[in-house]
Amino acid sequence: MGKKRAGGVGAGGELEVIRQIRERAGAVRRGSGLRLGIGDDCALIRPGRDEELAVTTDLSIAGRHFRLDWHPPEAVGHRALVRGLSDLAAMGARPVAAFLSLGVPRELAAAPDRTRPSSKTSWVDSFLNGFFALAKTHGVPLAGGDLAESPVALADIVLVGAVPRGTALLRSGARAGDRLYVTGTLGGAAVGLKRLAELNNPEVSGPFSDEEWHDALSPQLHPKPRIRQGLALRRRGLATAAIDLSDGLSTDLAHLCEESGVSATIQSELLPLAKGATLDQALNGGEDYELLFTARPKTLVPRSIAGVPITCIGHINEGVADEPAVMIATGRVAVPLEARGWQHFSKT
Ligand SMILES: [Mg+2]
């Protein structure tokens, strides 16, 4: 951040925005691993001896991953960072540094946020408020990035984490006989998205209490990355495989099965549905950012980790070629579960 000259962003100009970002980045306490942050041509990262770096990148685009007219900017900043942190959690990695590249339409850079008439801060400032609040919670410093004027608002986030060599939780470790678990509840983000749509539809009227809105919207606007749970699963050697639920259980479980060369059966009555969520939202809604993991049948998996409940939702079977990888059972009747979570470039 700082060496690109992409033309002024808004009335404050790119340099002013970057100055503010740098100031705020400096306020987040550094964890171990980041040697040099914003200010030079590159950041310098030195993982601990016997550590590996875990690196992930996620793109958030207005109109695809969030809606400017629905999602408050601080929620967009929070969610952009969650996407990266959740990937680190799924590997059991400790966050070391974040890199953020922002593309911002001119009118969102300096002007007060017009999506919220009472707001005096710009969309970018509010985005950064959400981003830095979560960064602080997890002690992950912003170590660099880029800023450019763009026809569409977008945030590209890179997260670097560290994990002791050879111990990262992989998608590929599940074996027949393993039990299947999830953290937290499922479908809450989909319920929140539906509520956001209702909020923005004048034909759907409340009245809902503030508390009710907050409860319903928060899994969508402020999902919690399960960093502590991922670290605990790795450190205690509980999980054989793990993935985070970003696209939806049906799709993400299929990814895990494919990488492990196994199949899986979910028991529908065991699924921990979020308040108000349907089975379909729990299976296909996506954006819950919970962890899905497998453990050997003899492993004693705790009922909760750091206050977040852990639920056994099914088991892993041998993979059989040409047979569906994921089944869903109600009682003893099992049917194939189609991967109907989030997919870019899909026909539906
Ligand atoms: Mg992931």
Residues whose N, C-alpha, C, O or C-beta is under 5 A from the ligand:
A	BS01	MG	D87 D244
